Amino acid sequence: AVTDQAVFNAHARKFEADFMEDMQALNIRSPDALTRVTEYVPQIIAFISKIVERGLAYESNGSVYMDLAAFRAAGHDYPKLEPWKAKATAAEMEESEGTFTAGDGEKRGKNDFALWKKSKGGEPSWESPWGGGRPGWHIECSVMASDVMQENMDIHAGGADLKFPHHDNEMCQSEAFHGCAQWVNYFLHFGHLHIHGLKMAKSLKNFITIRQAMEGHTARQIRLMMLMQPWDKPVNFSDQTLDAAKAKEERLETFFREVKALLRSDWLQAETRPSQLELDFIASLGKQQQEVHECLLDNFNTPGAMNALLEIVGDAFGYLKAAPRPDALVLKKAAA
């Protein structure tokens, strides 16, 4: 069995570095803060201890569990994101504990979830007031987020499968610690990635990494593929959706090249008073820009916003073809 924490840390660092390289390859901005659960174990123990002191959690056989009956009796609601899961099945509750299984009679309530887990042989272990153990699945997120954002978070995001139990349990233990009624204001739950219509999973052997995806496609093509599909529904990664994204990328790049070429020309020698062609194009541009704005206000409707942007490009090509001397500044505005 492996008990040296340096081995676990080295393993995590390797994949952490790979992840950051993938994000850079996709042109995704770096996070404002990077947190590692192994650097927060003392804070996790203190966080759990405070919940226990408040009578909302209890120790049992070296593990610590959230006391959901006491939590509700204190005036809190659980679960919030999927209230019907208050009567969750045994399988759903087992999922909330990952590979950890509580012993018979160890929990006061069958739905109480672990804040601290007694370590088994070969598992990472840290000393605590309850003996050697490791953090529960949910507690690390609450502790690290609370350290950076304190007692309230405006927007929290994650996959749709994390609503229950993960995010509900995060809120439960955080509200118990902070003594508040609402730890998170808004949740964004993203649809799963599907490969050719099926949810990506190693068991289905349809698993694809970011690096494999970028062997035949650019970061922009992958981004366009995502933007053309609703963020809160399953996202289909297929030859068809990628080919459609590639075609849109080529159309956009052709438009940008046309505008750049026009801006490099001696366009200042032309008349600047707008003709009816310019006025019509400006009116259409304003209408489509407003459509983009309204789509983004409507639950981040990126497919609608992308369609409006492509309408601008189509109108711009029509204007370029019809205008004897296209107005460079109007086209620059359309490309901005």
Backbone hydrogen bonds in HBPLUS format (Angstrom, degrees):
<---DONOR---> <-ACCEPTOR-->    atom                        ^
c    i                          cat <-CA-CA->   ^        H-A-AA   ^      H-
h    n   atom  resd res      DA  || num        DHA   H-A  angle D-A-AA Bond
n    s   type  num  typ     dist DA aas  dist angle  dist       angle   num
A0007-VAL N   A0004-ASP O   3.04 MM   3  5.68 143.4  2.18 115.3 123.7     1
A0009-ASN N   A0005-GLN O   2.93 MM   4  6.18 162.0  1.96 154.4 159.9     2
A0010-ALA N   A0006-ALA O   2.94 MM   4  6.04 160.2  1.97 144.1 149.1     3
A0011-HIS N   A0007-VAL O   3.09 MM   4  6.27 156.5  2.15 144.7 151.1     4
A0012-ALA N   A0008-PHE O   3.01 MM   4  6.28 160.4  2.05 150.1 155.0     5
A0013-ARG N   A0009-ASN O   2.88 MM   4  6.11 158.7  1.92 152.6 158.7     6
A0014-LYS N   A0010-ALA O   3.14 MM   4  6.32 153.3  2.21 146.1 151.6     7
A0016-GLU N   A0012-ALA O   2.87 MM   4  6.04 146.2  1.98 149.1 160.2     8
A0017-ALA N   A0013-ARG O   2.91 MM   4  6.07 161.3  1.95 150.6 153.8     9
A0018-ASP N   A0014-LYS O   3.05 MM   4  6.34 155.9  2.11 143.3 150.4    10
A0019-PHE N   A0015-PHE O   2.91 MM   4  6.00 156.6  1.97 140.2 146.5    11
A0020-MET N   A0016-GLU O   3.03 MM   4  6.32 161.9  2.07 150.7 154.7    12
A0021-GLU N   A0017-ALA O   3.01 MM   4  6.21 152.9  2.08 146.9 154.3    13
A0022-ASP N   A0018-ASP O   2.96 MM   4  6.22 152.7  2.03 147.4 155.0    14
A0023-MET N   A0019-PHE O   2.94 MM   4  6.27 156.0  2.00 152.4 158.9    15
A0024-GLN N   A0020-MET O   3.05 MM   4  6.25 152.4  2.13 141.7 148.9    16
A0025-ALA N   A0021-GLU O   2.96 MM   4  6.21 153.3  2.03 146.0 153.5    17
A0026-LEU N   A0022-ASP O   3.02 MM   4  6.28 140.0  2.19 143.0 153.4    18
A0028-ILE N   A0023-MET O   2.95 MM   5  5.27 172.5  1.95 159.6 157.9    19
A0027-ASN N   A0024-GLN O   3.04 MM   3  4.98 158.7  2.09 103.4 109.2    20
A0039-GLU N   A0036-ARG O   2.97 MM   3  5.53 151.5  2.06 115.3 123.8    21
A0040-TYR N   A0037-VAL O   2.91 MM   3  5.08 161.9  1.95 112.1 117.2    22
A0044-ILE N   A0040-TYR O   2.82 MM   4  6.06 150.5  1.91 157.2 167.2    23
A0045-ILE N   A0041-VAL O   2.97 MM   4  6.22 160.7  2.01 156.6 160.4    24
A0046-ALA N   A0042-PRO O   3.05 MM   4  6.31 157.8  2.10 145.1 151.1    25
A0047-PHE N   A0043-GLN O   2.85 MM   4  5.99 152.4  1.93 144.2 152.2    26
A0048-ILE N   A0044-ILE O   2.94 MM   4  6.18 165.0  1.97 154.4 157.1    27
A0049-SER N   A0045-ILE O   2.92 MM   4  6.06 158.2  1.97 145.8 152.6    28
A0050-LYS N   A0046-ALA O   3.09 MM   4  6.30 149.5  2.19 144.0 150.4    29
A0051-ILE N   A0047-PHE O   3.32 MM   4  6.68 152.9  2.40 143.1 149.8    30
A0051-ILE N   A0048-ILE O   3.07 MM   3  5.16 115.9  2.50  97.3 112.7    31
A0052-VAL N   A0048-ILE O   2.94 MM   4  6.27 156.5  1.99 154.8 161.8    32
A0053-GLU N   A0049-SER O   2.89 MM   4  6.14 157.6  1.94 147.0 153.1    33
A0054-ARG N   A0050-LYS O   3.07 MM   4  6.29 139.7  2.24 139.9 150.0    34
A0056-LEU N   A0051-ILE O   3.13 MM   5  5.60 159.3  2.17 165.4 159.0    35
A0055-GLY N   A0052-VAL O   2.90 MM   3  5.17 158.5  1.94 111.6 117.4    36
A0067-ASP N   A0056-LEU O   2.86 MM  11  5.24 168.5  1.87 133.1 133.4    37
A0058-TYR N   A0065-TYR O   2.95 MM   7  5.51 151.9  2.03 149.5 158.4    38
A0065-TYR N   A0058-TYR O   2.81 MM   7  5.51 160.0  1.85 162.0 163.0    39
A0060-SER N   A0063-SER O   2.70 MM   3  5.32 161.7  1.73 156.3 160.0    40
A0063-SER N   A0060-SER O   3.04 MM   3  5.32 165.8  2.06 116.8 120.2    41
A0064-VAL N   A0116-TRP O   2.88 MM  52  4.91 160.3  1.92 134.8 138.3    42
A0115-LEU N   A0064-VAL O   2.72 MM  51  5.45 168.4  1.73 150.0 154.2    43
A0116-TRP N   A0064-VAL O   3.29 MM  52  4.91 162.8  2.32 130.9 132.2    44
A0066-MET N   A0113-PHE O   2.82 MM  47  5.50 164.8  1.84 161.2 163.6    45
A0071-PHE N   A0067-ASP O   2.93 MM   4  6.14 152.0  2.01 148.8 157.9    46
A0072-ARG N   A0068-LEU O   2.96 MM   4  6.12 161.8  1.99 147.8 150.9    47
A0073-ALA N   A0069-ALA O   2.97 MM   4  6.12 155.0  2.03 142.0 149.9    48
A0074-ALA N   A0070-ALA O   3.00 MM   4  6.15 130.5  2.25 138.4 149.9    49
A0074-ALA N   A0071-PHE O   3.28 MM   3  5.25 135.7  2.49  92.7 104.3    50
A0076-HIS N   A0071-PHE O   3.32 MM   5  5.87 154.5  2.39 150.5 147.8    51
A0075-GLY N   A0072-ARG O   2.94 MM   3  5.31 160.0  1.98 114.3 118.1    52
A0085-LYS N   A0082-GLU O   2.80 MM   3  5.69 166.3  1.82 132.2 137.0    53
A0086-ALA N   A0083-PRO O   3.09 MM   3  5.86 152.4  2.17 122.4 124.0    54
A0088-ALA N   A0085-LYS O   2.98 MM   3  4.56 117.3  2.39 123.0 111.6    55
A0093-MET N   A0089-THR O   3.06 MM   4  6.40 156.6  2.12 150.8 157.2    56
A0094-GLU N   A0090-ALA O   2.89 MM   4  6.09 148.4  1.99 144.9 154.1    57
A0095-GLU N   A0091-ALA O   3.01 MM   4  6.23 147.8  2.11 141.3 149.7    58
A0096-SER N   A0092-GLU O   3.26 MM   4  6.57 137.0  2.46 134.7 145.1    59
A0096-SER N   A0093-MET O   3.10 MM   3  5.04 126.8  2.40  91.6 105.4    60
A0097-GLU N   A0094-GLU O   3.05 MM   3  5.40 154.2  2.12 107.1 115.2    61
A0098-GLY N   A0095-GLU O   3.21 MM   3  5.28 165.6  2.24 105.7 110.2    62
A0100-PHE N   A0097-GLU O   3.08 MM   3  5.38 156.0  2.14 134.0 131.9    63
A0106-GLU N   A0103-GLY O   3.09 MM   3  5.31 153.5  2.16 134.3 130.7    64
A0112-ASP N   A0109-GLY O   3.07 MM   3  5.33 163.4  2.10 111.6 117.0    65
A0136-GLY N   A0115-LEU O   2.87 MM  21  4.62 151.2  1.95 129.2 120.2    66
A0117-LYS N   A0134-ARG O   2.82 MM  17  5.35 174.7  1.82 171.1 170.4    67
A0134-ARG N   A0117-LYS O   2.86 MM  17  5.35 151.5  1.94 147.2 156.6    68
A0119-SER N   A0132-GLY O   3.44 MM  13  6.25 163.8  2.47 118.1 122.8    69
A0123-GLU N   A0120-LYS O   3.12 MM   3  5.63 161.4  2.16 137.1 137.6    70
A0126-TRP N   A0133-GLY O   2.73 MM   7  5.39 152.6  1.80 145.9 154.5    71
A0133-GLY N   A0126-TRP O   2.96 MM   7  5.39 155.6  2.02 138.6 145.2    72
A0131-GLY N   A0128-SER O   3.05 MM   3  5.12 169.3  2.06 113.2 115.1    73
A0141-CYS N   A0138-HIS O   3.21 MM   3  5.89 130.2  2.47 115.5 125.5    74
A0143-VAL N   A0139-ILE O   3.02 MM   4  6.25 164.4  2.04 160.3 163.9    75
A0144-MET N   A0140-GLU O   3.03 MM   4  6.12 173.4  2.03 152.8 155.0    76
A0145-ALA N   A0141-CYS O   2.98 MM   4  5.90 163.3  2.01 147.4 152.9    77
A0146-SER N   A0142-SER O   2.94 MM   4  5.87 152.1  2.02 138.2 146.6    78
A0147-ASP N   A0143-VAL O   2.99 MM   4  6.14 144.7  2.12 142.2 151.4    79
A0148-VAL N   A0144-MET O   3.25 MM   4  6.53 149.8  2.34 143.1 149.8    80
A0149-MET N   A0145-ALA O   2.70 MM   4  5.70 166.9  1.72 157.6 162.4    81
A0150-GLN N   A0146-SER O   2.71 MM   4  4.26 131.0  1.95 117.7 123.3    82
A0153-MET N   A0183-TRP O   2.78 MM  30  6.12 158.7  1.83 164.3 171.6    83
A0185-ASN N   A0153-MET O   2.95 MM  32  6.46 150.0  2.04 156.1 165.5    84
A0186-TYR N   A0154-ASP O   2.84 MM  32  6.04 141.6  1.99 151.3 163.9    85
A0156-HIS N   A0186-TYR O   2.91 MM  30  6.32 155.3  1.98 154.7 162.5    86
A0188-LEU N   A0156-HIS O   2.86 MM  32  6.30 149.7  1.95 150.4 158.5    87
A0158-GLY N   A0188-LEU O   3.01 MM  30  6.52 137.8  2.20 162.5 170.5    88
A0190-PHE N   A0158-GLY O   2.81 MM  32  6.10 153.9  1.88 146.8 153.3    89
A0162-LEU N   A0159-GLY O   2.97 MM   3  5.58 164.2  2.00 119.2 124.4    90
A0160-ALA N   A0190-PHE O   2.82 MM  30  5.33 138.5  2.00 164.3 150.8    91
A0163-LYS N   A0160-ALA O   3.46 MM   3  5.95 173.0  2.46 113.3 115.2    92
A0167-HIS N   A0162-LEU O   2.78 MM   5  5.83 169.0  1.79 177.7 175.7    93
A0168-ASP N   A0163-LYS O   3.13 MM   5  6.33 136.3  2.33 151.0 161.1    94
A0169-ASN N   A0165-PRO O   2.82 MM   4  5.82 157.1  1.87 157.6 164.2    95
A0170-GLU N   A0166-HIS O   2.87 MM   4  6.10 151.0  1.95 148.6 157.6    96
A0171-MET N   A0167-HIS O   3.04 MM   4  6.24 166.5  2.05 148.3 150.6    97
A0172-CYS N   A0168-ASP O   3.02 MM   4  6.19 158.0  2.07 142.9 149.5    98
A0173-GLN N   A0169-ASN O   3.07 MM   4  6.25 174.9  2.07 156.4 155.1    99
A0174-SER N   A0170-GLU O   3.03 MM   4  6.08 153.2  2.10 147.9 156.1   100
A0175-GLU N   A0171-MET O   2.84 MM   4  5.89 162.1  1.87 153.6 157.8   101
A0176-ALA N   A0172-CYS O   3.04 MM   4  6.22 145.7  2.16 142.4 152.4   102
A0177-PHE N   A0173-GLN O   3.03 MM   4  6.19 148.5  2.13 136.6 144.3   103
A0178-HIS N   A0174-SER O   2.86 MM   4  6.04 174.6  1.87 156.4 157.8   104
A0179-GLY N   A0175-GLU O   2.88 MM   4  5.38 130.3  2.13 129.0 139.8   105
A0191-GLY N   A0231-TRP O   3.02 MM  40  6.20 165.3  2.04 141.9 144.5   106
A0235-VAL N   A0192-HIS O   2.82 MM  43  6.12 157.7  1.87 150.9 158.6   107
A0200-MET N   A0193-LEU O   2.98 MM   7  6.03 171.5  1.99 156.2 153.4   108
A0194-HIS N   A0235-VAL O   2.64 MM  41  5.70 174.5  1.65 159.3 158.1   109
A0237-PHE N   A0194-HIS O   2.63 MM  43  5.84 174.2  1.63 170.2 171.2   110
A0195-ILE N   A0198-LEU O   2.64 MM   3  5.27 148.4  1.73 164.6 153.7   111
A0198-LEU N   A0195-ILE O   3.16 MM   3  5.27 170.6  2.17 111.8 113.9   112
A0196-HIS N   A0237-PHE O   3.04 MM  41  6.04 156.5  2.10 133.3 140.9   113
A0204-LEU N   A0201-ALA O   3.10 MM   3  5.39 139.2  2.27 103.5 114.2   114
A0205-LYS N   A0202-LYS O   2.97 MM   3  4.88 152.0  2.05 100.6 109.6   115
A0213-ALA N   A0209-THR O   2.96 MM   4  6.25 155.9  2.02 148.5 155.5   116
A0214-MET N   A0210-ILE O   2.97 MM   4  6.19 143.9  2.10 146.5 155.9   117
A0215-GLU N   A0212-GLN O   3.22 MM   3  5.29 159.1  2.26 101.9 108.2   118
A0222-ILE N   A0218-THR O   3.13 MM   4  6.46 160.0  2.17 151.9 156.5   119
A0223-ARG N   A0219-ALA O   2.95 MM   4  6.15 155.0  2.01 144.5 152.0   120
A0224-LEU N   A0220-ARG O   2.83 MM   4  6.05 161.7  1.86 152.8 157.3   121
A0225-MET N   A0221-GLN O   2.93 MM   4  6.12 156.0  1.99 145.5 152.2   122
A0226-MET N   A0222-ILE O   3.08 MM   4  6.36 152.3  2.16 143.8 150.5   123
A0227-LEU N   A0223-ARG O   2.88 MM   4  6.18 158.3  1.93 151.1 157.7   124
A0228-MET N   A0224-LEU O   2.99 MM   4  6.14 138.5  2.17 147.6 156.7   125
A0229-GLN N   A0226-MET O   3.13 MM   3  5.55 161.1  2.17 115.1 118.1   126
A0233-LYS N   A0230-PRO O   3.37 MM   3  5.53 165.0  2.39 111.4 111.7   127
A0242-LEU N   A0238-SER O   3.00 MM   4  6.11 158.3  2.05 150.6 157.0   128
A0243-ASP N   A0239-ASP O   2.83 MM   4  5.89 151.8  1.91 142.5 150.6   129
A0244-ALA N   A0240-GLN O   2.99 MM   4  6.17 156.0  2.04 145.6 152.0   130
A0245-ALA N   A0241-THR O   3.07 MM   4  6.24 150.2  2.16 135.0 143.0   131
A0246-LYS N   A0242-LEU O   2.87 MM   4  6.09 153.6  1.94 145.9 153.3   132
A0247-ALA N   A0243-ASP O   2.98 MM   4  6.22 156.0  2.04 147.4 153.1   133
A0248-LYS N   A0244-ALA O   3.10 MM   4  6.35 154.0  2.17 144.0 150.8   134
A0249-GLU N   A0245-ALA O   2.88 MM   4  6.12 153.6  1.95 148.2 155.9   135
A0250-GLU N   A0246-LYS O   2.97 MM   4  6.24 157.9  2.02 149.6 154.7   136
A0251-ARG N   A0247-ALA O   3.07 MM   4  6.31 153.5  2.14 142.6 149.6   137
A0252-LEU N   A0248-LYS O   2.96 MM   4  6.18 161.4  2.00 150.7 155.4   138
A0253-GLU N   A0249-GLU O   2.87 MM   4  6.07 163.1  1.90 152.4 157.4   139
A0254-THR N   A0250-GLU O   2.93 MM   4  6.05 154.9  1.99 145.0 151.5   140
A0255-PHE N   A0251-ARG O   3.11 MM   4  6.33 157.0  2.17 143.9 149.8   141
A0256-PHE N   A0252-LEU O   2.93 MM   4  6.25 161.1  1.96 152.9 158.1   142
A0257-ARG N   A0253-GLU O   2.94 MM   4  6.14 155.0  2.00 147.0 153.7   143
A0258-GLU N   A0254-THR O   3.03 MM   4  6.29 153.9  2.10 145.7 152.5   144
A0259-VAL N   A0255-PHE O   3.04 MM   4  6.35 160.0  2.08 153.7 158.4   145
A0260-LYS N   A0256-PHE O   2.93 MM   4  6.14 163.7  1.96 151.0 155.5   146
A0261-ALA N   A0257-ARG O   2.93 MM   4  6.06 157.8  1.98 147.9 153.8   147
A0262-LEU N   A0258-GLU O   3.05 MM   4  6.26 155.6  2.11 144.8 151.3   148
A0263-LEU N   A0259-VAL O   2.95 MM   4  6.21 154.7  2.01 150.2 157.0   149
A0264-ARG N   A0260-LYS O   3.05 MM   4  6.27 133.4  2.27 139.4 151.3   150
A0264-ARG N   A0261-ALA O   3.21 MM   3  5.15 131.7  2.46  92.5 105.3   151
A0265-SER N   A0262-LEU O   3.10 MM   3  5.15 146.0  2.22  98.8 109.0   152
A0269-GLN N   A0266-ASP O   3.26 MM   3  6.08 167.9  2.27 121.2 124.7   153
A0270-ALA N   A0267-TRP O   3.23 MM   3  5.70 164.0  2.26 113.0 117.8   154
A0279-LEU N   A0275-SER O   3.04 MM   4  6.36 164.7  2.06 152.6 157.1   155
A0280-ASP N   A0276-GLN O   2.90 MM   4  6.00 159.8  1.94 147.8 152.7   156
A0281-PHE N   A0277-LEU O   3.00 MM   4  6.20 158.5  2.04 145.3 151.7   157
A0282-ILE N   A0278-GLU O   2.79 MM   4  5.99 161.1  1.82 155.6 160.8   158
A0283-ALA N   A0279-LEU O   3.00 MM   4  6.18 156.7  2.06 144.1 150.2   159
A0284-SER N   A0280-ASP O   2.98 MM   4  6.23 160.0  2.02 148.0 153.4   160
A0285-LEU N   A0281-PHE O   2.82 MM   4  5.99 156.8  1.87 149.6 156.6   161
A0286-GLY N   A0282-ILE O   2.96 MM   4  6.19 162.0  1.99 149.5 153.3   162
A0287-LYS N   A0283-ALA O   3.08 MM   4  6.31 153.4  2.15 144.3 151.5   163
A0288-GLN N   A0284-SER O   2.99 MM   4  6.26 161.5  2.03 153.3 157.4   164
A0289-GLN N   A0285-LEU O   2.88 MM   4  6.07 156.6  1.94 153.0 160.0   165
A0290-GLN N   A0286-GLY O   3.06 MM   4  6.19 152.0  2.14 141.3 148.2   166
A0291-GLU N   A0287-LYS O   3.04 MM   4  6.32 143.7  2.18 137.8 148.3   167
A0292-VAL N   A0288-GLN O   2.95 MM   4  6.30 151.7  2.03 147.9 154.3   168
A0293-HIS N   A0289-GLN O   3.11 MM   4  6.38 161.0  2.14 145.2 149.7   169
A0294-GLU N   A0290-GLN O   2.92 MM   4  6.18 161.6  1.95 150.5 155.1   170
A0295-CYS N   A0291-GLU O   2.90 MM   4  6.06 153.8  1.97 148.3 155.5   171
A0296-LEU N   A0292-VAL O   3.05 MM   4  6.31 159.4  2.10 152.0 156.7   172
A0297-LEU N   A0293-HIS O   3.08 MM   4  6.37 141.4  2.24 142.1 152.9   173
A0298-ASP N   A0294-GLU O   3.07 MM   4  6.20 126.7  2.36 135.4 148.8   174
A0298-ASP N   A0295-CYS O   3.05 MM   3  4.98 135.1  2.26  94.6 107.6   175
A0301-ASN N   A0295-CYS O   2.93 MM   6  4.97 148.0  2.03 144.5 135.1   176
A0300-PHE N   A0296-LEU O   3.30 MM   4  4.22 137.7  2.49 123.9 120.9   177
A0302-THR N   A0300-PHE O   2.76 MM   2  5.62 123.8  2.08 115.5  98.5   178
A0305-ALA N   A0301-ASN O   3.09 MM   4  6.37 155.5  2.15 146.7 154.3   179
A0306-MET N   A0302-THR O   2.83 MM   4  5.94 159.8  1.87 151.5 156.1   180
A0307-ASN N   A0303-PRO O   3.02 MM   4  6.24 154.8  2.08 144.9 151.5   181
A0308-ALA N   A0304-GLY O   3.07 MM   4  6.33 152.4  2.15 144.3 151.4   182
A0309-LEU N   A0305-ALA O   2.99 MM   4  6.28 154.0  2.06 147.6 154.8   183
A0310-LEU N   A0306-MET O   2.92 MM   4  6.17 154.9  1.99 149.4 156.1   184
A0311-GLU N   A0307-ASN O   2.95 MM   4  6.18 137.5  2.13 138.0 149.8   185
A0312-ILE N   A0308-ALA O   3.08 MM   4  6.46 146.4  2.20 142.8 151.1   186
A0313-VAL N   A0309-LEU O   3.13 MM   4  6.53 154.1  2.20 143.6 150.0   187
A0314-GLY N   A0310-LEU O   2.91 MM   4  6.17 158.8  1.96 144.9 150.6   188
A0315-ASP N   A0311-GLU O   2.88 MM   4  6.11 164.9  1.90 153.0 156.6   189
A0316-ALA N   A0312-ILE O   2.85 MM   4  6.01 150.1  1.94 145.7 154.8   190
A0317-PHE N   A0313-VAL O   2.94 MM   4  6.24 156.1  1.99 152.4 157.6   191
A0318-GLY N   A0314-GLY O   3.07 MM   4  6.35 157.4  2.12 146.4 152.8   192
A0319-TYR N   A0315-ASP O   2.88 MM   4  6.14 151.6  1.96 145.7 153.6   193
A0320-LEU N   A0316-ALA O   2.82 MM   4  6.06 161.7  1.86 152.6 157.5   194
A0321-LYS N   A0317-PHE O   3.03 MM   4  6.22 151.1  2.12 145.6 152.5   195
A0322-ALA N   A0318-GLY O   3.11 MM   4  6.27 146.1  2.23 140.7 149.6   196
A0323-ALA N   A0319-TYR O   2.86 MM   4  5.81 155.4  1.92 160.3 164.3   197
A0331-LEU N   A0327-ASP O   3.23 MM   4  6.51 161.3  2.27 149.9 155.0   198
A0332-LYS N   A0328-ALA O   2.86 MM   4  6.02 146.4  1.97 142.9 153.1   199
A0333-LYS N   A0329-LEU O   3.00 MM   4  6.21 149.9  2.09 141.4 148.5   200
A0334-ALA N   A0330-VAL O   3.07 MM   4  6.41 148.1  2.17 140.5 149.2   201
A0335-ALA N   A0331-LEU O   2.97 MM   4  6.22 144.1  2.11 144.1 153.3   202
A0336-ALA N   A0332-LYS O   3.06 MM   4  6.11 124.4  2.38 138.5 151.9   203
A0336-ALA N   A0333-LYS O   3.34 MM   3  5.18 142.3  2.49  93.2 103.4   204
